[in-house]
Amino acid sequence: MEALKALYQDSIPQRGKIKVELKKEPTDDNAGVLGCVISTITGATSDFGFGGIPTGKFNRRELLFFGADIESDVAFTDIESGKKVFVNYTPKKVVNPMAILKSAISKDAKEEDIKSFPKRFQDMVKTIFENVDKAIEIKVK
């Protein structure tokens, strides 16, 4: 993840020491899915997940927040240093996801577009990953 590279630079990110805030609620757009992916990578969870060992160490609960009042789509905070990274994700800078989706689900969608949708969707994801520097904006504070 580019955000963790920006947050930790040459250090290895520590699961359970990263606070994650998402601007949207989990039921808005794909924010819930995004939260799950980020949770898997960072270990951050809301009120579920690993609660730590009996000494209280390594608790990962209460580190993932939705509906946050932040200036970006997602914010990552290194709990120990307080350093923050703000991320905005705009895939439209690389491809037009809605055009691909609409071509397959609109009422006048062509059979060829419906059948080719899975491949076109995977190609879109690949294109975004290959051009991630154009699809995301990262600010470090």
C-alpha positions as CSV (number, residue, x, y, z in Angstrom):
1,M,0.0,0.0,0.0
2,E,1.3,3.3,-1.0
3,A,-0.1,5.0,2.1
4,L,1.9,2.7,4.4
5,K,5.1,3.4,2.4
6,A,4.5,7.1,2.8
7,L,3.7,6.7,6.5
8,Y,6.6,4.4,7.4
9,Q,9.2,5.1,4.6
10,D,12.0,2.6,5.3
11,S,10.5,1.0,8.4
12,I,8.1,-1.9,8.5
13,P,4.5,-1.0,9.4
14,Q,3.4,-2.6,12.7
15,R,-0.1,-4.2,12.7
16,G,-2.1,-2.9,15.5
17,K,-0.2,0.4,15.7
18,I,-2.0,2.1,12.8
19,K,-5.3,4.0,13.2
20,V,-7.4,4.1,10.0
21,E,-10.2,6.6,9.3
22,L,-12.5,6.5,6.4
23,K,-14.6,9.5,5.5
24,K,-17.6,7.5,4.3
25,E,-19.9,5.2,6.3
26,P,-19.5,1.4,5.7
27,T,-22.7,1.3,3.7
28,D,-21.7,4.2,1.4
29,D,-20.4,3.1,-2.0
30,N,-17.7,0.6,-1.4
31,A,-16.4,2.0,1.9
32,G,-17.2,-1.2,3.8
33,V,-15.3,-3.3,1.4
34,L,-12.4,-0.9,1.4
35,G,-12.4,-0.9,5.2
36,C,-12.3,-4.7,5.2
37,V,-9.3,-4.8,2.9
38,I,-7.5,-2.1,4.9
39,S,-8.3,-4.0,8.1
40,T,-6.7,-7.2,6.7
41,I,-3.5,-5.3,5.8
42,T,-3.2,-3.1,8.9
43,G,-4.9,-5.2,11.6
44,A,-7.1,-2.2,12.5
45,T,-10.6,-3.1,13.4
46,S,-13.6,-1.3,14.9
47,D,-15.2,-3.3,17.7
48,F,-14.3,-6.8,16.4
49,G,-11.1,-8.6,15.6
50,F,-8.1,-9.4,17.7
51,G,-8.4,-8.0,21.2
52,G,-4.8,-8.5,22.2
53,I,-3.1,-10.9,24.6
54,P,-3.9,-11.1,28.3
55,T,-1.3,-8.4,29.1
56,G,-3.3,-5.9,27.0
57,K,-0.7,-5.8,24.2
58,F,-1.5,-6.0,20.5
59,N,-5.1,-4.9,20.8
60,R,-6.4,-4.0,17.3
61,R,-9.9,-3.0,18.2
62,E,-11.0,0.6,18.1
63,L,-8.5,1.5,15.4
64,L,-10.8,1.5,12.4
65,F,-13.3,4.3,12.1
66,F,-16.0,5.1,9.5
67,G,-17.8,8.4,9.0
68,A,-14.7,10.3,10.1
69,D,-14.4,14.1,9.8
70,I,-11.3,14.1,7.7
71,E,-10.1,16.0,4.7
72,S,-9.5,13.0,2.5
73,D,-11.1,9.6,1.6
74,V,-8.9,7.7,4.1
75,A,-6.4,8.7,6.8
76,F,-3.7,6.5,8.3
77,T,-2.0,7.5,11.6
78,D,1.0,5.9,13.1
79,I,-0.1,5.7,16.7
80,E,3.4,6.0,18.2
81,S,4.6,9.0,16.3
82,G,1.3,10.7,15.4
83,K,2.4,11.0,11.8
84,K,-0.6,11.0,9.4
85,V,-1.1,10.2,5.8
86,F,-4.2,11.4,3.9
87,V,-5.2,9.5,0.8
88,N,-7.7,10.4,-1.9
89,Y,-8.5,7.7,-4.5
90,T,-9.8,8.8,-7.9
91,P,-9.8,5.8,-10.3
92,K,-11.4,8.1,-13.0
93,K,-8.0,9.6,-13.5
94,V,-6.9,6.3,-15.0
95,V,-10.1,4.6,-16.3
96,N,-13.9,5.2,-16.1
97,P,-15.3,2.4,-13.9
98,M,-18.9,3.6,-14.3
99,A,-18.7,3.4,-18.1
100,I,-17.6,-0.2,-17.8
101,L,-20.2,-1.0,-15.2
102,K,-23.0,0.8,-17.1
103,S,-22.2,-1.0,-20.3
104,A,-23.0,-4.3,-18.7
105,I,-26.0,-3.4,-16.5
106,S,-27.9,-0.8,-18.4
107,K,-31.3,-1.9,-19.7
108,D,-30.0,-1.7,-23.3
109,A,-26.8,-3.5,-22.6
110,K,-25.5,-5.6,-25.5
111,E,-25.0,-9.3,-24.9
112,E,-21.4,-9.0,-25.9
113,D,-20.9,-6.3,-23.3
114,I,-22.5,-8.4,-20.6
115,K,-20.4,-11.4,-21.4
116,S,-17.2,-9.5,-21.6
117,F,-17.8,-7.6,-18.4
118,P,-15.8,-9.8,-16.0
119,K,-12.7,-9.6,-18.3
120,R,-13.1,-5.9,-18.8
121,F,-13.5,-5.3,-15.1
122,Q,-10.3,-7.3,-14.3
123,D,-8.5,-5.4,-17.0
124,M,-9.7,-2.2,-15.4
125,V,-8.4,-3.3,-12.0
126,K,-5.1,-4.2,-13.5
127,T,-4.8,-0.9,-15.2
128,I,-5.5,1.0,-12.0
129,F,-2.8,-1.1,-10.1
130,E,-0.3,-0.4,-12.9
131,N,-1.1,3.3,-12.7
132,V,-1.8,3.7,-9.0
133,D,0.4,6.8,-8.8
134,K,-2.1,8.6,-11.1
135,A,-5.2,7.2,-9.2
136,I,-4.2,8.2,-5.7
137,E,-3.1,11.4,-4.0
138,I,-1.1,11.2,-0.8
139,K,-0.4,14.0,1.7
140,V,1.8,13.5,4.7
141,K,1.3,15.6,7.8
